[in-house]
Amino acid sequence: MTGMSVEPYRELLFDEEGDGPAGQAGALAALARQGVGDLVVFAHGWNSSPSGATRLCSDFFAPFPELLAPGVEAGYAGLIWPSMVFSGEPGPDYRALATVLPEKEPVLALLTELLVAAAPEEAAFARFGALLRKLADLPPEGPAGPGERVPEFLTADPVEMCARFTSALDAVGTGATPEVPGLGRYWRGAREALRQTSYHVLRQRARLVGESGLGPLLGEVARAAPGLRVHLVGHGMGARLVAYALKGLPPGVRPVASVTLLQGAFSPYVFAARLPHDPGRSGALTDVLRRVRGPVVACYSRHDTELGVLYPLASRLVGDSASGPSGGAGTRWEAMGHAGVLAVPGTATVPLGRVLREGVPGAGCVSVDVSEAVRSHGDIRRAELARVVVAASGTGR
């Protein structure tokens, strides 16, 4: 691919249902016949356009050739899935959102109009809340279908919801909320509510693409090229995607040799056999670790305020009791990218410097504190993180 930093490189494409073009598995298996023994697959997060995702793959992969041991023949794949660009502008570009949620374009247009108008009346917030529910495919009033977990901020009083998100944004330090009369100041929080609703929709999509798309595809690759070692890497929501790909692997195949989760935007208790606050329940992916032949590495940073402040707030408002225990360090509402892997016996917790000097254990869960290198959620174009992936893969010098 022109402009790509590494070769051989292949791009994997999936739509919102986890479907992709025919022949993708064959293209990856062909790499093995050309001498590739290790394939690194990178899945971007939720805030990327397709072209931006390709650039991110190129930047992330750039350090790899110099890090690999002599004789290692590696190939690379970027997984491109329908995410979105959500800019920092005062009025979000609903057309960018509509590129990945085209059926929601009329709703997004109305939401944007309300955000731009910023009317300081309760009626405007009530309308905004109703439209958010429509965006999330929830009924106008009342609960969703039986057994369906609904973000509580979509059922809460809209003014209260927007006020809480406004306070959270002030706490993050992304700039003070403008001093405007009445309820008008809470439209800043309303914009975050739209962002979190979009996050909720794409959270389900990432799971579907991983479990129904990438997992089965890797099964096809394993049958066609049984000797190919696959190393999965995901950032943010992409970490959720590759983790659920393990659940989607067909029985009897184990092509995945390592997994590296960069600033994972999902629960740190997802692999736990028993939730500390509810020992009768387990994490959603407690059975997938045995499907990985090597380590599962989770990189986390205390500087990731998106996962350290806004993710916990949204998680509390989701009311997800399966997330973990409340109170203290490693609360039930933290994300893996801010806390590492929790409640999995035997998990090794190590600083980045030690990993760069000594590598990582050859199996099991490993939490790596990358705070010294990663200063924000999107700060992953780092040679240090490439070195973590190579250490996990066992292909380094």
Secondary structure, DSSP 4 states (H G I P E B T S, - for coil): -TT-SSSSEEEEE--TTS---TTHHHHHHHHHHTT--EEEEEE--SS--HHHHHHHHHHHHTTHHHHBPTT--EEEEEEE-------SSSS--HHHHHHH-GGGHHHHHHHHHHHHH---SHHHHHHHHHHHHHHTT--SSS--STT----GGGTS-HHHHHHHHHHHHHHHTS-PPP--SGGGGGHHHHHHHHHHHHHHHHHHHHHHIIIIIIHHHHHHHHHH-TT-EEEEEEETHHHHHHHHHHHTSPTT---EEEEEEES--S-TTTT-SSBTTBTT---TTTTSGGG-SSEEEEEE-TT-HIIIIIHHHHHHHHT-TTS---SSSS-TT--HHHH-S-S-TT-EEEEHHHHHHH---SSEEEEEE-TTT--STT----HHHHHHHHHHHT-B-
